[in-house]
Amino acid sequence: MVTLLAAALATVVPGVAEAAAPPANDDFDNAAVVTSLPFTAQEDSGAATEAADDPGWCSGYAAAGSVWFSYTATQDGLLRATTAGSDHRTLLSANTGARGGLQSVADACDYGTGPVITFRATAGTTYSFLVAGTDTPGGALSFSLAAVAPAPNDTYANAEPVTALPFTGRPDLSVAAAESGEPDSTCVDDEGQPSVWYTYPASGPAQWLTARVAGTDAAVTVYTGASPAELTQVACARNNSSRPATFPTNPGTVYALRVTGAHHGYGTFQFTLQEAPPLEPDVSVYPSPATVFDNVGFSASSWESADLPLGGTWDFGDGTSAPVGTETVYHRYAADGGYTATLHATAPDGRTATVTRPVTVTTHDVGISKFTVPSAARQGESKPINVDVTNTRYAETVTVVLSKRSTDYWAEVGRLTLQVPARATGKVRFPFAYTFTPDDALDGKVSFRAEVQLAYPVTDARPGDNEAISVATTVKPPATRIAAV
């Protein structure tokens, strides 16, 4: 009764406007039927309402109001619908089936300002188009539907052949759609995305190729096989991935490459196929030269992110090996000599490379075996100080620097250079003589330091025994002579 009263008041009370009626195609059951293509309609959807069973699969939020259009395809092919020209933001989706059991059409959803959907239609199938407002229930609405010519390589059967490398293609996925029975790809999250196809017949010697793709939600997948149902994935890569789809070719094999991506016009699609660069890892070996006391570090890296992480094996050249890891690998050589270290590297995509590096192991090792200083002395006395040096590996030119401790530093008091042969046993003595000074007597004692130095550029492998500090020598004033009576 309230509804009738309100309606009556609307007709008899001056100044009260009659409420606008919903558009004729406000409900699914009264969808505007499209009988021929191309089709365009303009209407005022400001009073559109929302039905409780309107499908909500297309967006993550409820539409504000909806109108419906329907079209029964007369032939197989691509259909494109859009609400471009409307004065408000809209949601657009295509559905099949009867009310209460509507099914979404793959990748046939878009929303925003002038959304566009393109999908592959099947003759005899009726497609129901939901158009709804998003920010507002409706307004001046424009709806268009047309058949569009597909991309020349939209289907596997019409794949574009790649006849020369490098190759660059710029597919228009806005006129492409997913083909029934297309194989899955581990790089594609939504197999309903549009796709185009390329083929590359491998000939000549085997080679490595890389395939890349750029574009919104784009991916490239490489397959082998004679038909869509028989295709087997070889490699794949996502949009602008640092790691392209890299794969080896087998002469006589035809490779099918599928480029997939969203067709809403968010960016240009670009597909490239070219020879893969050779695997050229950077190898570092340190220290160089090494000694038998060093843990020699071996590391392998690459500026090409597609090469990482590197795998393979290190051959150290002395009969031992170790697997390549992401961290530095360490190895200690048991004997001096010249070795050839070899890296057998493998990239994640299977490319291989062999890199060699010479490793020189030379161990120079001298040491102070004995440091003798006087236990006591008087001012003005000159006494011997001896430094014994041992050497068991190579004949060396050795310098011993003798210093004494002053107030806060070591002051050099002697330097001696001798040839020290390599001997399994024995030593070479470096003889010094030191005259004790008044300052030494004033301090009452003095300490000495001996340092062993090898001729540049030779360095000692174990410098820990190249320095010795003596026990302090007691220094007394000079003796006083008593005159004879």
C-alpha positions in Angstrom: 0.0 0.0 0.0 2.9 2.4 0.8 4.2 1.8 -2.7 0.9 2.6 -4.3 0.4 5.7 -2.1 3.8 7.0 -3.0 3.0 6.5 -6.6 -0.3 8.2 -6.3 1.2 11.2 -4.5 3.8 11.4 -7.2 1.0 12.0 -9.7 -1.2 14.4 -7.8 1.1 16.4 -5.5 2.4 19.5 -7.3 6.2 19.9 -7.4 7.0 16.2 -6.7 9.0 14.6 -9.7 8.2 11.1 -10.8 11.1 8.7 -10.1 13.1 7.6 -13.2 12.4 4.1 -14.4 15.2 1.6 -14.7 16.4 1.0 -18.3 14.6 -1.7 -20.3 17.6 -4.1 -20.2 18.1 -3.6 -16.4 17.6 -7.4 -15.8 19.3 -10.5 -17.2 15.9 -11.8 -18.4 15.4 -8.6 -20.4 18.8 -8.2 -22.0 19.0 -6.1 -25.1 19.5 -8.6 -28.0 22.2 -7.8 -30.5 21.1 -9.2 -33.9 24.0 -8.0 -36.1 27.5 -6.7 -35.9 29.0 -4.2 -35.6 26.6 -2.9 -32.9 26.6 0.3 -30.8 24.0 1.4 -28.2 23.7 4.5 -26.0 21.4 4.7 -23.1 20.9 6.3 -19.7 21.8 3.7 -17.1 21.6 6.1 -14.1 18.5 4.3 -12.7 20.0 0.8 -13.3 19.6 -1.6 -10.4 21.5 -4.6 -9.2 20.0 -8.1 -9.1 20.9 -10.4 -6.3 22.2 -13.1 -8.7 24.3 -10.7 -10.9 27.7 -12.5 -11.3 30.5 -11.0 -9.3 33.4 -13.0 -10.7 34.9 -10.1 -12.8 35.8 -7.7 -10.0 36.7 -7.9 -6.4 33.8 -5.6 -5.3 30.0 -5.4 -6.0 28.8 -3.4 -8.9 26.6 -0.4 -8.3 24.0 -1.1 -11.0 23.8 -3.3 -14.1 22.3 -3.6 -17.6 22.5 -6.6 -19.9 23.2 -7.2 -23.6 23.2 -10.6 -25.4 24.5 -11.9 -28.7 24.4 -15.4 -30.3 27.6 -15.8 -32.4 26.9 -16.7 -36.0 30.5 -17.9 -36.6 33.7 -18.8 -34.8 36.0 -15.8 -34.3 37.0 -13.0 -32.1 34.5 -10.6 -30.5 35.4 -7.3 -28.9 33.1 -5.4 -26.5 33.8 -2.0 -25.0 32.1 0.8 -23.1 34.4 3.4 -24.4 32.6 6.8 -24.6 30.6 6.3 -21.4 30.7 9.2 -18.9 31.5 7.0 -15.9 33.7 4.2 -14.9 32.2 0.8 -15.7 32.7 -2.9 -15.3 32.3 -5.2 -18.4 32.2 -9.0 -18.5 31.1 -11.7 -20.9 29.2 -14.8 -19.6 27.6 -17.9 -21.0 24.8 -20.1 -19.8 21.4 -19.6 -18.2 20.4 -17.5 -15.3 21.5 -19.2 -12.0 24.2 -21.1 -13.8 26.2 -18.4 -15.6 29.8 -19.2 -16.5 32.6 -16.7 -17.0 34.2 -16.4 -20.4 38.0 -16.8 -20.0 39.8 -13.4 -19.8 36.6 -11.5 -20.7 36.6 -9.1 -17.8 37.7 -5.5 -17.6 36.8 -2.4 -15.6 37.7 1.2 -15.3 37.4 4.0 -17.9 36.3 2.5 -21.2 37.1 -1.1 -20.5 37.6 -3.5 -23.5 37.3 -7.3 -23.6 38.3 -9.5 -26.5 37.6 -13.2 -26.6 37.2 -16.2 -28.9 33.6 -16.9 -29.7 32.0 -20.1 -30.9 29.2 -20.2 -33.4 25.8 -20.9 -31.9 26.9 -19.9 -28.4 25.0 -17.0 -26.7 27.1 -14.5 -24.8 25.6 -12.3 -22.1 27.3 -9.1 -21.4 27.1 -7.5 -18.0 27.7 -3.7 -17.9 27.7 -2.1 -14.5 28.8 1.1 -12.8 31.6 1.1 -10.4 31.9 4.5 -8.7 28.3 5.4 -9.6 25.3 3.2 -10.5 25.3 4.5 -14.0 25.0 7.4 -16.4 25.4 8.0 -20.1 26.4 4.6 -21.2 27.9 3.5 -24.5 28.2 -0.2 -25.4 29.8 -1.5 -28.6 30.3 -5.1 -29.9 32.1 -6.1 -33.1 33.8 -8.9 -34.7 37.6 -8.3 -35.1 40.1 -10.0 -37.4 42.5 -12.1 -35.3 46.2 -11.7 -35.3 47.7 -13.7 -38.3 49.5 -16.0 -35.8 46.7 -16.2 -33.3 46.5 -20.0 -33.5 49.1 -22.7 -33.4 48.2 -23.8 -36.9 49.0 -20.3 -38.2 52.2 -19.8 -36.3 54.6 -17.2 -37.7 57.9 -18.9 -38.9 61.1 -17.4 -37.7 63.5 -17.6 -40.6 66.6 -15.7 -39.4 68.2 -14.7 -36.1 68.1 -12.4 -34.3 64.4 -12.0 -34.6 62.1 -9.3 -33.1 58.3 -9.6 -33.2 55.7 -7.1 -31.9 52.5 -9.1 -31.5 49.2 -7.3 -31.0 47.6 -9.4 -28.3 44.5 -7.1 -28.4 43.4 -9.1 -31.4 44.4 -12.5 -30.0 42.7 -15.0 -27.7 43.5 -18.3 -26.0 43.0 -21.3 -28.3 41.1 -24.3 -27.0 43.5 -27.1 -26.1 46.6 -24.9 -25.7 49.3 -26.5 -23.5 50.0 -25.3 -20.0 53.1 -23.3 -19.1 54.8 -23.0 -15.8 55.3 -19.3 -16.5 51.6 -18.5 -17.1 49.3 -18.1 -14.2 46.1 -17.7 -16.3 45.9 -20.0 -19.3 42.9 -18.0 -20.5 45.2 -15.1 -21.5 45.4 -14.3 -25.2 48.3 -15.8 -27.1 50.1 -15.8 -30.4 52.5 -18.4 -31.9 55.9 -18.5 -33.6 57.9 -21.5 -34.9 61.6 -21.9 -35.3 62.9 -24.8 -37.4 66.4 -25.6 -36.1 68.9 -26.4 -38.8 72.7 -26.6 -39.1 74.8 -27.2 -36.0 73.2 -27.3 -32.6 73.1 -23.9 -30.8 71.7 -22.3 -27.7 68.9 -19.7 -28.1 67.3 -17.2 -25.8 63.7 -16.0 -26.0 62.4 -12.9 -24.2 59.1 -11.1 -24.0 58.1 -7.7 -22.7 54.5 -6.7 -22.0 51.9 -6.7 -19.2 51.5 -10.2 -17.7 53.5 -11.5 -20.7 55.3 -14.8 -20.9 57.1 -16.8 -23.6 57.1 -20.6 -23.6 59.1 -22.9 -25.8 57.6 -26.3 -26.8 58.4 -29.2 -29.0 55.7 -31.5 -30.5 53.6 -31.9 -33.6 50.3 -30.5 -32.4 48.9 -28.5 -29.4 47.9 -31.7 -27.6 51.4 -33.2 -28.0 53.5 -30.1 -27.1 56.1 -30.5 -24.3 57.5 -27.5 -22.6 61.2 -26.9 -23.1 61.7 -23.6 -21.4 59.8 -20.4 -20.4 60.3 -16.9 -19.1 58.1 -14.2 -17.7 57.9 -10.5 -18.7 61.3 -8.8 -18.6 62.7 -11.6 -16.4 66.4 -11.3 -15.7 66.6 -14.9 -16.8 65.3 -15.5 -20.4 64.0 -18.8 -21.7 67.3 -20.4 -22.8 67.3 -23.7 -24.6 69.5 -25.9 -26.8 68.4 -26.7 -30.3 68.5 -30.1 -32.0 68.9 -29.8 -35.8 65.8 -31.0 -37.6 63.5 -30.1 -34.7 60.8 -27.4 -35.0 60.3 -25.4 -31.9 57.0 -23.8 -31.1 57.0 -20.5 -29.1 53.9 -19.2 -27.5 53.7 -15.5 -26.3 50.9 -14.9 -23.8 49.8 -11.7 -22.0 46.9 -9.5 -21.1 45.3 -7.7 -24.0 43.9 -4.7 -22.3 46.4 -2.4 -23.9 48.6 -1.7 -20.9 51.8 -1.7 -23.0 53.6 -2.8 -26.1 54.4 -6.5 -26.5 57.8 -7.4 -27.9 59.2 -10.9 -28.5 62.8 -11.6 -29.3 64.6 -14.8 -30.3 68.4 -14.8 -30.7 71.5 -16.9 -30.1 72.4 -17.2 -26.5 75.7 -15.6 -25.5 78.4 -18.1 -24.6 78.8 -18.9 -21.0 81.9 -17.0 -19.9 82.2 -17.1 -16.1 84.7 -14.9 -14.3 87.2 -16.9 -12.2 89.2 -15.7 -9.2 92.0 -17.6 -7.5 93.6 -16.0 -4.4 96.1 -15.6 -3.0 98.6 -15.6 -5.9 101.2 -16.9 -5.5 100.0 -19.3 -2.8 101.9 -21.4 -0.3 101.3 -24.8 1.2 100.0 -23.0 4.3 97.3 -21.1 2.5 93.7 -22.1 2.0 93.5 -21.0 -1.7 90.1 -19.5 -2.6 88.4 -20.4 -5.9 85.3 -18.4 -6.9 83.2 -18.2 -10.1 80.7 -15.6 -11.1 79.1 -14.0 -14.1 77.8 -10.5 -15.0 74.9 -12.3 -16.8 72.2 -13.0 -14.2 70.8 -15.7 -16.5 74.1 -17.7 -15.9 73.5 -17.8 -12.1 73.7 -19.8 -10.0 76.6 -21.5 -11.6 77.1 -25.2 -11.1 79.8 -27.7 -12.1 83.1 -28.9 -10.8 86.4 -27.4 -9.7 89.5 -29.5 -10.7 92.4 -28.2 -8.6 95.1 -29.8 -10.8 96.5 -32.0 -8.0 94.2 -34.9 -8.4 91.4 -33.5 -6.3 88.1 -31.7 -7.1 85.1 -30.1 -5.5 81.6 -29.0 -6.6 81.1 -25.4 -7.6 79.0 -23.5 -5.0 77.5 -20.1 -4.6 80.3 -19.4 -2.0 84.1 -19.4 -2.4 85.6 -22.9 -2.4 88.8 -23.4 -0.6 91.7 -25.9 -1.2 95.1 -26.4 0.3 97.9 -27.7 -1.9 100.3 -30.2 -0.2 103.4 -29.3 -2.1 105.0 -26.4 -4.0 104.7 -26.5 -7.8 102.8 -25.2 -10.8 99.2 -26.4 -11.1 96.4 -25.9 -13.6 93.0 -25.4 -12.0 90.0 -26.0 -14.2 86.5 -24.8 -13.8 83.9 -27.0 -15.5 80.9 -24.6 -15.3 77.3 -25.2 -16.0 74.6 -22.5 -16.2 71.0 -23.2 -15.0 69.8 -23.6 -18.6 72.5 -26.2 -19.4 75.1 -24.2 -21.2 78.7 -25.2 -20.3 82.1 -23.6 -20.3 85.6 -24.7 -19.3 88.0 -22.1 -17.8 91.5 -22.8 -16.6 93.7 -20.8 -14.3 97.4 -21.4 -13.4 98.1 -21.7 -9.7 101.7 -21.3 -8.5 102.5 -22.6 -5.1 105.8 -21.4 -3.7 106.5 -21.5 0.0 109.3 -19.3 1.3 109.8 -19.9 5.0 112.7 -18.7 7.1 112.8 -18.3 10.9 114.9 -17.2 13.8 116.0 -20.3 15.7 118.1 -18.6 18.3 118.7 -15.0 19.5 121.6 -14.5 21.9 122.4 -11.3 23.8 124.6 -10.7 26.8 123.0 -11.0 30.2 125.0 -8.0 31.5 127.4 -5.3 30.3 128.9 -2.0 31.3 128.7 1.3 29.6 131.3 1.5 26.8 131.7 -2.2 26.4 131.1 -3.8 23.0 129.6 -7.3 23.1 128.4 -9.8 20.5 124.8 -10.3 19.7 124.0 -13.3 17.5 120.9 -14.2 15.4 120.6 -17.7 14.0 118.4 -18.1 11.0 117.1 -21.5 9.6 115.8 -22.2 6.1 114.6 -25.5 4.7 113.0 -24.6 1.3 114.8 -22.2 -1.1 118.1 -20.3 -1.0 117.2 -16.9 0.2 118.7 -13.4 0.5 118.0 -12.6 4.1 118.3 -9.3 6.0 118.3 -9.2 9.8 117.5 -5.9 11.4 118.6 -5.4 15.0 116.9 -2.8 17.1 117.0 -1.8 20.8 114.1 -0.5 22.8 114.1 3.2 23.5 111.6 5.0 25.7 108.6 4.4 23.4 109.9 2.9 20.1 112.4 0.5 18.6 115.5 2.2 17.3 117.6 0.3 14.6 121.1 -0.3 15.8 122.3 -2.8 13.1 121.5 -4.4 9.8 123.1 -7.4 8.1 122.3 -9.2 4.8 123.5 -12.7 4.1 122.8 -15.5 1.7 121.0 -18.3 3.5 121.0 -21.7 1.7 118.2 -24.2 2.0 119.2 -26.9 4.4 117.3 -29.7 6.0 119.3 -29.0 9.2 121.7 -26.3 10.3 121.5 -22.6 10.5 123.2 -19.4 9.4 124.5 -17.0 12.1 124.1 -13.3 11.7 126.8 -11.8 14.0 126.4 -8.3 15.5 128.4 -6.3 18.0 126.8 -3.6 20.1 128.5 -1.0 22.2 126.5 -0.1 25.3 125.8 3.6 25.7 125.5 6.0 28.6 121.7 6.1 28.1 121.7 2.3 28.4 123.6 2.6 31.7 121.3 5.4 32.9 118.2 3.1 32.1 120.0 0.2 33.8 118.9 -2.3 31.2 118.1 -2.6 27.5 116.1 -5.1 25.3 116.9 -6.0 21.7 114.7 -7.1 18.8 115.7 -9.1 15.8 113.6 -9.0 12.6 114.1 -11.3 9.5 113.3 -9.8 6.1 113.3 -11.5 2.7 114.3 -9.7 -0.5 111.4 -8.1 -2.2 109.1 -9.3 -3.7 109.5 -12.6 -1.8 107.3 -12.9 1.3 107.5 -15.3 4.1 104.8 -17.9 4.3 104.9 -18.0 8.1 106.0 -14.6 9.4 105.3 -15.5 13.0 108.9 -16.8 13.6 110.5 -13.8 11.9 110.8 -11.7 15.0 112.3 -12.3 18.4 112.7 -10.0 21.4 115.4 -10.7 23.9 115.4 -10.8 27.7 116.7 -7.4 28.9 120.5 -7.0 29.3 121.6 -5.4 32.6 123.8 -2.4 31.9 126.0 -0.9 34.6 128.1 2.3 34.6 131.8 1.9 33.6 134.2 0.4 36.1 136.1 3.0 38.3 139.9 2.5 38.3 141.5 3.0 41.8 144.8 4.9 41.6 147.9 3.2 43.0 149.5 4.6 46.2 
